């Protein structure tokens, strides 16, 4: 009886290990581009490319924008304010 319980427990552990390994292998192939800090993004104001990890970010209207500097971020917000007067 103990042998059967031990075998079942080992099979359950083996199942979870295999499932974890398969998920990790699947994740490597896709390459999560949204969280890659070295991915280059373009500043919408001066059009230069900067690494996502070092860019200045602003969330405006539910969308995230990436800038090379705080100056470009401020200019972008001023441009938006000029287009949509309140």
Order of alpha helices (4+ residues) and beta strands (2+ residues): alpha-beta-beta-beta-beta-alpha
